[in-house]
Amino acid sequence: MDTTCGVWSVQRWDDTGENDEYGEWLYRSQDGGKTWISIYPGKGEYRWSPDKGTYVEPVIDYLHDGGYDWVYGKAIHWSGSLVINPENPDQVLVSSGNGVFTWDDIWSDYPSATFHPDGIEEVVCLDFVSVPGEGCYSAIYDYDGFIHKTPDSRGEQYQPNMGSTVSVAYCPQNPKVLVRTADKQSKGYYTLDAGETWTEMDFGSGGGKSAIAQIDENTYRIFKTTDSSSVSYSDDFGKTWTSSQGISGTKTTYLLVEPEDPDIVYGYTVQYNEYWYNDKTKTEPTFDDAHYIFYVSTDGGKTFTGTDLCKYDMCDPSGRIAYLGKDNIRVGAGWNGMYHITDCGRTIDKTDVYYCKTVGYGAPEHEGDCNTLYMWGMPDEGDAEGIWRSQDGGKTWVDLNTTMHFGGTGNGNFVVGDMNEFGTVYMSTVGMGIICGRFSSGNPAEETADYGDVNCDGKVDVFDVIAARRYLLNPEEHSLNEKAVKNADVHSKGNGIDINDISKLMDFIIRAIKKF
């Protein structure tokens, strides 16, 4: 088997042609690579038909969405790799820019491709919010975004769909009101019913971030920012826009509306002289060249007053604003640590955090406590980099995850706490979707999350099957330690490893079963 990468050929979902999309070809060879046959959804190879006395092109089965309707109308694309299933040689798994597709009956005249993304979506999340009393909402590049009712359920893709969504925000005074904006498009959408229905509105330009404030019973002020820091607002769902005054920067401004007072709006951006990046022979940029700026508005976002915070160190801008409670703010500043802001922006104190790439917040453990902080960074210089949690406003930190980085926080650069469930946290990644961290449950002595992880690399995949099979075939040459043996014992636990464990492990990998 072989696959192209970067070919734009028609793939089909049905016989109407209305949902055709461009994607990759597969090639198969059954003579050691001397000759090849091309395969792509909806097309086939020309073959002689004795009945018709001519060559005909049999239709290879159309694409199937596998129950994930959000992929309908998309294609198998950017297929950098494929594998023949070692347990089922009639099946091929092909990587794609939206997940993985399985091709069944690949050697027959009519192979069939089905979307198979469980646990392996290849998506880039650019924004994410957890809404009090509701679910979570994501902004996904290429695939718009989803309403996530629970971490364990399939997301519901926004409808109508507008492609690459770059921001999603909710109104803290009425969490059922949300807005989402797109990349390189003037349109966006708002909802007044938590995403049950969406209404199109005009944003004038794409990119940037968004925010919402309810300024009276019937009026919602929607903010939009640009990639170059400017801020505008609309009180009539995009019919007219007014520029906010006082903000000056060169990168996207992030906004946060004070939940208990919509007249107060916080902003955070960066002033950065691009010459330094383009000409590395110049000296290290000065404070004037590159610094963080924290803004406060007390008139509902019409005008802002800024305070230069600290030098910008050219890492990803730590633009998100963490809300601990009324007039109690934390912002990250990269290798310059973290800052605590109170008194409506008039009091700014540097904390003792060593490194903060991004900081977010979520529900407290106990009602009345300050919100929980979540940070990607390093509290102290000697600490490991990763996700840390604080329940006392950033005075002390607990290591949540410093071993599995998933490529880091990527394009979205966020760590967001759940506003409805203490301890649940979400993280953006480098093309690996949205990571969800939660408290473990059950008795670790009786049941652990390591079942199936035979090679002890922190995940369950086909390599665990290979390790278990090798052990069964030759336990002396391919020995497993005590933990690995326990992890492999997924069938009739306590009876040791046998072929039934291999079979059950495969069922889990192909999602025939959901747990051991």
MOLIN-V646338 format. One record per pair of residues at least 6 apart in sequence whose ideal C-beta (glycine too) atoms are under 7 Angstrom apart, sorted by the first residue. I is the first residue (numbers start at 1). J is the second residue. If there is no record, write none. Layout:
i	j
I	J
I	J
//
This chain:
i	j
1	26
1	28
1	82
1	84
1	92
2	26
2	27
3	24
3	26
3	79
3	82
3	94
4	24
4	25
4	79
5	24
5	78
5	79
5	80
7	24
7	25
8	22
9	22
9	23
9	25
9	40
10	20
10	22
11	20
11	21
11	23
11	40
11	41
11	42
11	63
11	75
11	76
12	20
12	41
12	42
12	62
12	63
13	19
13	62
13	63
13	72
13	73
14	62
19	72
19	73
21	73
21	74
21	75
22	75
23	75
23	76
23	77
24	76
24	77
24	79
25	38
25	39
25	40
26	39
26	40
26	103
27	36
27	37
27	38
28	36
28	37
28	39
28	106
29	35
29	36
37	45
38	45
39	60
39	111
41	60
41	62
41	63
41	113
42	59
42	60
42	62
43	57
43	60
44	57
44	58
44	59
44	60
46	55
46	56
46	57
47	55
47	56
47	58
48	55
49	56
58	109
58	110
60	110
60	111
61	110
61	111
61	112
63	113
64	112
64	113
64	114
64	115
65	71
65	72
65	115
66	114
66	115
66	116
68	115
68	117
70	143
70	157
71	98
71	115
74	98
76	94
76	96
76	101
76	113
77	96
77	97
78	96
78	97
79	94
79	95
79	96
80	95
81	95
82	92
82	93
82	94
82	95
83	93
84	92
85	91
85	93
86	462
87	506
90	104
90	105
90	106
90	107
91	102
91	103
91	104
91	106
92	103
92	106
93	100
93	102
94	100
94	101
94	103
96	122
97	122
98	122
98	143
99	115
99	116
99	117
99	120
99	121
99	122
100	116
100	117
100	120
101	113
101	114
101	115
101	116
102	114
102	116
103	111
103	112
103	113
104	111
104	112
105	111
105	112
118	511
121	433
122	431
123	140
123	143
123	433
124	140
124	141
124	410
124	411
124	431
125	138
125	139
125	140
125	412
125	428
125	433
125	434
126	139
126	141
126	166
126	411
126	412
127	139
127	166
127	167
127	168
127	412
128	136
128	138
128	412
128	414
128	416
128	426
128	428
128	434
129	136
129	137
129	168
129	169
129	170
129	416
130	136
130	362
130	416
130	417
130	418
130	419
130	420
131	137
131	170
131	175
131	419
132	175
132	419
132	420
133	175
133	420
134	175
134	176
134	194
135	147
135	148
135	149
136	148
136	426
137	145
137	147
137	168
137	178
137	195
138	145
138	146
138	148
138	168
138	434
139	145
139	165
139	166
139	167
139	168
139	180
140	146
140	165
141	164
142	163
142	164
144	157
144	158
144	161
144	162
144	163
144	165
145	158
145	165
145	168
145	180
146	155
146	156
146	157
147	155
147	156
147	195
148	155
151	436
151	438
158	180
158	198
160	198
162	182
162	185
162	187
163	182
164	182
164	183
165	180
165	181
165	182
166	181
166	182
166	183
166	207
167	180
167	181
167	208
167	209
167	210
168	178
168	180
169	178
169	179
169	210
169	211
169	212
170	177
170	178
170	212
171	177
171	212
171	213
171	214
171	220
172	257
172	259
173	213
173	214
173	259
173	262
174	214
176	192
176	193
176	194
177	191
177	192
177	212
177	220
178	190
178	191
178	195
179	188
179	190
179	210
179	212
179	222
180	188
180	189
181	188
181	203
181	206
181	210
181	224
182	188
182	206
183	206
183	207
184	206
185	206
186	202
186	203
186	204
186	205
186	206
187	200
187	202
187	203
188	201
188	203
189	198
189	199
189	200
189	201
190	199
190	201
190	222
190	237
191	197
191	198
201	237
201	238
202	238
203	224
203	238
204	241
205	226
207	226
207	227
208	224
208	225
208	226
208	227
208	252
209	225
209	252
209	254
209	255
210	222
210	223
210	224
211	223
211	255
211	256
211	257
212	220
212	221
212	222
212	257
213	221
213	257
213	262
213	265
213	300
213	301
214	220
214	262
215	221
215	262
215	300
219	235
221	233
221	235
221	300
221	301
222	233
222	234
222	237
223	231
223	233
223	255
223	301
224	232
225	231
225	252
225	253
225	255
227	252
228	250
229	247
229	248
229	249
229	250
229	251
229	252
229	253
229	269
230	243
230	247
231	244
231	247
231	253
231	267
232	241
232	242
232	243
232	244
233	242
233	244
233	301
234	240
234	241
244	301
244	302
244	303
244	304
245	302
245	303
246	295
246	303
246	304
246	305
246	306
247	253
247	267
247	269
247	295
247	304
247	306
249	269
249	270
249	271
249	293
250	270
250	271
250	272
251	269
251	270
251	272
251	317
252	269
252	319
253	267
253	268
253	269
254	267
254	268
254	319
254	320
254	321
255	265
255	266
255	267
256	266
256	321
256	323
257	265
258	264
258	326
260	326
262	300
263	298
263	299
263	300
264	297
264	298
264	344
265	297
265	300
265	301
266	295
266	296
266	321
266	329
267	295
267	304
268	294
268	319
268	321
268	331
269	293
269	319
270	292
270	312
270	317
271	290
271	291
271	293
272	290
272	312
273	285
273	289
273	290
275	282
276	282
276	285
276	289
287	311
290	311
290	312
290	314
291	308
291	309
291	310
291	311
291	312
292	309
292	310
292	312
292	333
293	306
293	307
293	308
293	309
294	306
294	307
294	309
294	331
294	341
294	345
294	348
295	304
295	305
295	306
296	304
296	305
296	344
296	345
297	303
297	304
298	344
307	345
307	348
309	333
309	339
309	348
310	333
310	336
311	336
313	334
313	335
313	336
315	334
315	335
315	357
316	357
316	413
318	331
318	332
318	333
318	334
318	356
318	357
318	358
318	359
320	358
320	359
320	360
320	414
321	329
321	331
322	329
322	330
322	331
322	359
322	360
322	361
322	373
323	329
323	361
323	371
324	330
324	361
324	370
324	371
324	393
325	370
325	371
327	342
327	343
327	344
328	342
328	370
329	341
330	338
330	340
330	359
330	373
330	394
331	338
331	339
331	341
331	359
332	338
332	356
332	357
332	358
332	359
332	377
333	339
333	356
334	356
334	357
335	355
337	350
337	351
337	353
337	354
337	355
337	356
338	351
338	353
338	356
338	359
338	394
339	348
339	349
339	350
339	351
340	349
340	351
340	394
341	348
351	394
353	377
353	379
353	394
354	378
354	379
354	380
354	381
355	377
355	378
356	375
356	377
357	376
357	377
357	409
357	413
358	376
358	409
358	413
358	414
358	415
359	373
359	375
360	374
360	414
360	415
360	416
360	417
361	371
361	372
361	373
361	374
361	417
362	371
362	372
362	374
362	417
362	418
362	419
362	425
363	371
363	372
363	417
363	418
363	419
363	420
363	421
363	422
364	370
364	371
364	372
364	422
365	391
365	422
370	393
372	389
372	391
372	417
372	422
373	389
373	390
373	394
374	387
374	389
374	415
374	417
374	425
375	388
375	415
376	386
376	387
376	409
376	415
377	385
377	388
378	385
379	388
379	397
384	402
385	402
386	401
386	402
386	405
387	400
387	401
387	415
387	425
387	427
387	437
388	397
388	398
388	399
388	400
389	397
389	398
389	400
390	396
390	397
400	425
400	437
401	437
404	458
406	429
406	432
406	435
407	429
407	430
407	432
408	430
409	415
409	427
409	428
410	428
410	429
410	430
410	431
411	428
412	428
413	428
414	428
415	425
415	427
416	425
416	426
417	425
418	424
418	425
423	438
423	439
424	436
424	438
425	437
426	434
426	435
426	436
427	435
428	434
429	435
440	449
450	487
451	487
451	490
451	516
452	460
452	464
452	487
452	490
452	505
452	508
452	516
453	459
453	460
453	464
453	487
454	464
454	467
454	468
454	480
454	484
454	487
454	488
455	463
455	464
455	467
455	484
456	483
456	484
456	487
460	508
460	509
461	509
462	509
464	505
465	502
465	505
465	506
465	509
468	488
468	497
468	501
468	502
468	505
469	502
470	478
471	478
471	480
471	497
472	497
480	488
485	497
488	497
488	501
489	496
489	497
489	501
490	501
490	504
490	505
490	516
491	500
491	501
491	504
492	500
504	516
507	513
508	516
//
